[in-house]
Every structure is written in structure tokens, then in C-alpha cells.
Amino acid sequence: MKGYLKLRRIVLTKLQNGLPKHLTYHNLEHVLDVLDVCNQYIKRDNIKGDDAFLLRIGAIVHDMGFLKTNINHEEVGADMASEIMSSLNMGQEQIEIVRGLILATKIPQNPKTELQKIICDSDLDYLGRNDYPEISKRLYLEFKSTNVIKTDEDWKNLQVSFLTKHEFHTPFAKKYRKPKKQVWLQKIAEDNI
């Protein structure tokens, strides 16, 4: 679809050069991970055409708001993505779908469409993967540097609360990510991680 590669280049360059260094989780690596997981859904679920195009764009721009703020970054990012998409002559309907994808990733997630369910599960895919400890450590460091948490006990309580409330939305994530997430939750609760 027209404009994807240009948008990808623009956004990834902005993220690489503009994201604050204290964002050890919400960084370029996370965005590329979410894009990779979305691409796995596209392949596995045989998603074609505009849906695949917009899901990939959504993955690339979903945390773009962090370039300006960490408060309500989804709304800010949706506006930024709209401007870029508009400048690349993408249609208003496509822009609205991508805005919806970005806003769906806001915690607590409440996706309405299939594409929103996929991007939400892609955004938090790591919760049910083997690399959870390593990735959550980056989030811990980011939350520490931004004063979201003060102590290790704050972190443990936040993780237990978040993992307990979080739900996956797609059949794949429910089957293949939820069981491992439950293992991590138990390990955190027992101080084994």
C-alpha cells in the first residue's frame, strides 16, 4: 500500500532520534517488537490488503506520543500519526482506523475491533513469553526513572495488580500467552523472579 515505507522511515527515524534515553521500555526496540508480533498475526491469520497495511502502521506509531509526553501519550500519538498519514495523502478512513488502533492500546485496554484486539495483544505479547523477566526489568527501570514507582515493593505490587487484571483478546494469545503469563504472575507473587 502506498506510503507505508515512507511513513515507516519517518516514524522510526523520529523515534530513534527523539525518544528520551530514560525510556528503557517504551523505545524503538519495543516498537519493532510490536511490529514483529503484528506481522506474525498477519501471517498466521492470513490478514490481507488494507487491514495488514493499517495494522503495520498502527504498530509503528502506537507509542509515538512518547516523543512529546508520557501522560496521555496515546492521544498525542494519535494526533501525530494523523498528521503524518495526512501528509502522505492517506485517506481519512485509514487515519481514523489507525487512531483507533493507537487509542485501543491505552491501559486498561478495551479493544472493539479485531485489528484493535491484535494490536493490544501484540503490545503486551511479552507478558506471556520467555523474555518477560528481561523486558519487565526495562519497564522497572523506566518506571523508577519517571517516579511511577519508588521501591521494589511498589514494583511487585504494580506487577501483581497489572498481571491479575490484564486479559488477552485474541484466540492465539489466550491459548499461547495467557498460560505463561500466569506462571510469571505466580513467580512474582512468590518472589521467585
C-alpha positions in Angstrom: 0.0 0.0 0.0 1.2 3.5 -0.9 3.1 5.4 1.7 3.9 2.7 4.2 7.7 2.6 3.6 7.9 6.4 3.8 5.8 6.5 6.9 7.9 3.7 8.5 11.1 5.6 7.7 9.8 8.9 9.0 8.4 7.5 12.3 11.3 5.1 13.1 13.8 7.9 12.5 11.8 10.2 14.8 11.7 7.5 17.5 15.4 6.6 17.2 16.5 10.3 17.4 13.8 11.8 19.6 12.8 9.4 22.4 14.2 10.3 25.8 17.0 7.9 26.9 15.3 7.2 30.2 12.6 5.4 28.3 14.2 2.0 28.6 10.9 0.1 27.8 8.9 2.5 25.6 11.7 2.7 23.0 12.4 1.8 19.4 13.1 -1.9 20.4 9.6 -2.2 21.8 8.0 -0.6 18.7 9.9 -3.1 16.5 8.9 -6.0 18.7 5.2 -4.9 18.5 5.6 -4.7 14.7 7.1 -8.1 14.6 4.3 -9.6 16.6 1.7 -7.9 14.4 3.5 -9.3 11.4 3.2 -12.8 12.9 -0.6 -12.3 13.4 -0.8 -11.0 9.7 0.9 -14.2 8.5 -0.8 -16.6 10.9 -4.3 -15.2 10.4 -3.9 -14.5 6.7 -4.7 -10.8 7.0 -4.5 -9.1 3.7 -4.8 -5.7 2.0 -5.8 -2.6 3.9 -6.1 -4.4 7.2 -2.5 -5.7 7.1 -1.3 -2.2 5.9 -3.1 -0.4 8.7 -2.1 -2.9 11.4 1.5 -2.4 10.5 1.2 1.4 10.6 -0.6 1.1 13.9 2.3 -0.9 15.3 4.8 1.6 14.2 3.0 4.7 15.5 1.3 3.3 18.6 3.8 4.8 21.1 4.8 7.8 19.1 3.3 10.2 21.7 6.2 9.4 24.0 8.2 11.8 21.8 6.2 14.6 23.5 4.9 13.2 26.7 4.3 10.2 28.9 0.9 11.5 30.0 -2.0 10.5 27.7 0.7 9.7 25.1 -1.9 7.7 23.1 -4.0 10.8 22.3 -0.9 12.8 21.5 0.5 10.0 19.3 -2.9 9.6 17.5 -2.7 13.3 16.5 0.9 13.0 15.4 0.2 9.8 13.4 -2.8 11.6 11.8 -0.6 14.5 10.6 2.0 12.2 9.1 -0.6 10.0 7.4 -2.4 13.1 6.1 0.9 14.5 4.7 1.3 11.2 2.8 -2.2 11.5 1.3 -3.7 8.6 3.2 -7.5 8.6 3.4 -9.5 9.9 6.4 -11.0 6.4 6.9 -7.5 4.9 7.1 -6.4 7.7 9.5 -9.4 7.0 11.8 -8.7 3.3 11.9 -5.1 3.9 12.9 -6.2 6.4 15.5 -8.5 3.7 16.9 -5.6 1.3 17.0 -3.4 3.7 19.0 -6.1 4.6 21.4 -7.0 0.9 22.0 -3.5 0.3 23.5 -4.3 2.7 26.4 -4.4 0.8 29.7 -6.8 -0.6 30.6 -7.2 -1.9 27.1 -10.7 -2.2 25.7 -10.4 -3.1 22.0 -13.6 -3.1 19.9 -12.4 -4.4 16.5 -10.4 -7.4 15.5 -7.4 -5.2 14.5 -7.6 -3.4 17.9 -7.5 -6.8 19.6 -4.4 -7.8 17.6 -2.5 -4.6 18.3 -3.4 -4.8 22.1 -2.2 -8.4 22.3 0.9 -7.5 20.3 1.7 -4.6 22.5 1.7 -6.8 25.6 2.7 -10.1 24.0 5.9 -10.2 26.2 3.7 -10.8 29.3 3.3 -14.4 28.1 6.8 -15.0 26.7 10.0 -16.4 28.0 11.7 -13.0 27.7 9.3 -11.4 30.2 11.8 -11.0 33.0 14.3 -9.2 30.8 11.6 -6.9 29.3 9.9 -6.2 32.6 13.3 -5.2 34.0 13.4 -2.4 31.4 9.9 -1.3 32.4 11.0 -1.3 36.0 14.0 0.9 35.2 11.8 3.3 33.2 9.1 3.5 36.0 11.9 4.1 38.5 13.4 6.9 36.5 10.0 8.6 36.0 8.9 8.1 39.6 6.0 5.9 38.8 7.4 3.6 41.5 9.7 4.3 44.4 10.5 0.9 45.8 10.9 -2.8 44.7 7.7 -3.4 46.8 5.8 -0.8 44.7 7.0 -2.6 41.6 6.0 -6.0 42.8 2.5 -4.7 43.8 2.1 -3.0 40.5 3.1 -6.1 38.5 0.8 -8.4 40.5 -2.1 -6.0 40.1 -1.5 -5.5 36.4 -1.0 -9.1 35.5 -4.1 -10.1 37.6 -6.3 -7.6 35.8 -4.9 -7.9 32.3 -6.7 -10.1 29.7 -5.6 -11.1 26.3 -8.1 -10.6 23.5 -7.2 -12.9 20.6 -7.6 -16.7 20.5 -3.9 -17.1 19.8 -2.8 -15.0 22.9 -5.4 -16.6 25.1 -4.1 -20.1 24.2 -0.4 -19.4 23.9 0.4 -16.4 26.0 -2.0 -16.5 28.9 -0.7 -19.7 30.5 2.9 -18.4 30.6 1.6 -15.0 32.0 0.0 -16.9 34.8 3.3 -18.6 35.5 5.1 -15.2 35.7 2.3 -13.9 38.0 2.8 -16.8 40.4 6.6 -16.4 40.4 6.3 -12.6 41.1 3.7 -13.2 43.9 6.1 -15.8 45.5 9.2 -13.5 45.0 10.7 -16.1 42.6 11.5 -13.7 39.8 
